[in-house]
């Protein structure tokens, strides 16, 4: 009977083992950090911008009548 070779895909890694395997502060991690930051920044601007963007319009009429329409 042959001994079965264990493969990396055959076992579950812990978080520390996975970080050691992938490494840290390489191009992939920096790209993902930038992407997460960009998505967070965009979504926060969208959420915080809704009250500013969709304010009721303020009209100023020259004759002094009420111009809400």
Protein Blocks (a to p, Z undefined) as FASTA:
>chain_A
ZZddddfklpccdfklmmmmnoghifklmmmmmmmmmmmmmmmmmmmmmmmmmgccdddd
fklpacfZZ
